Amino acid sequence: MSYDPYDPPHPQSPLPPRSPLSPQSPLFPPSQVTYPWQPPPRQPPRGMPQTPREPLGRHSDLRVLRRAYRWQRRTATLTALGYFTLFLVLSAFAPHVMTVTVADHIPAGLLLALIQLPVTWLAIALYEHTARRHVDPLADRIRKEAEVNARRGAGR
């Protein structure tokens, strides 16, 4: 007797009805039970040498570059957003500090708001400085090494 997924089970059947798309269904071969839409893994062409390569994401130079870039982003972002958050917190929770007159009847809140633009410029300058000093030389060195390795690979 063949299985028909659309045929309702017999009322006295001891087994529960199976869904037509369940992994036990005859519609799916066992090798594609988990993800049937994925193609089978590609095999390397025959005759190609199987050289073990270190994955690109685990290369130590790339890790150093990622770390430097991450530090650069965090420093610049925390500089700009930290000052802005400080300004907002003072505005919300310490209005007496913001209303104190500093010089020539200028409230401290206005002065802190005007200082926000130079702080943003400072964050941009810090970002540029760390890029030129730390990140760009690493990226240039990795790019040159990749070009040399590509030429070696093309020469084989």
Long-range contacts (C-beta under 8 A, 24 or more apart in sequence): 61-138, 61-141, 61-142, 61-145, 62-142, 64-138, 65-135, 65-138, 65-139, 65-142, 68-130, 68-134, 68-135, 68-138, 69-135, 71-130, 71-134, 72-127, 72-130, 72-131, 72-134, 72-135, 73-127, 75-126, 75-127, 75-130, 76-123, 76-124, 76-126, 76-127, 76-130, 77-123, 79-119, 79-122, 79-123, 79-126, 80-119, 80-120, 80-123, 83-115, 83-116, 83-119, 84-116, 87-112, 87-113, 87-116
